[in-house]
Amino acid sequence: MTVFQIFIRPASEADRPFLDSLNDRLIQEAVAPGLTRADFAAFQRRYTKSALDTPSSPATTLVATDGGGKRLGYVHLESTEDSLSGTTAGYVSILAVTAEAEGKGAATKLMEEAESWARAQGYRFLLLDVFGSNATARRFYRNKGYETDSSRMRRPID
């Protein structure tokens, strides 16, 4: 197993093609009744564009790189209203790593930075959404101490 030395830095406009290139990774395990792969791909393109082009404030995008500057992944963070606590919370809008970086600590390092960002903003909670079918991401988040507080269900109507 190759061990990466991981650095975190703010994203720049030059990173945008890399950020967009991870859209397929974000929907790799996504399935839902009545939706096709094309539906998920279109959703992810729209979602990424909206999140990165018009984020809520405050927001930040952080990129993980190896010692040589090779991009490994990124996290996009925003503020959101947490209806359960009645407070503003941090929100992990997007977390994605390359296939090469998966399992090598890049996502963990990005989430550590996400939690530091949320703490610095004075938030009590850091929230995120994950596709119900994404077993890899759900396991990763559970291992980091995240718990499900709600779940969306879907049924196609003929």
Secondary structure, DSSP 8 states (H G I E B T S, - for coil): ------EEEE--GGGHHHHHHTHHHHTTT---TT--HHHHHHHHHHHHHHHHHS--SSEEEEEEE-TT--EEEEEEEEEEEETTTTEEEEEEEEEEE-TTTTTTTHHHHHHHHHHHHHHHHT-S-EEE---TT-HHHHHHHHHTT-------------
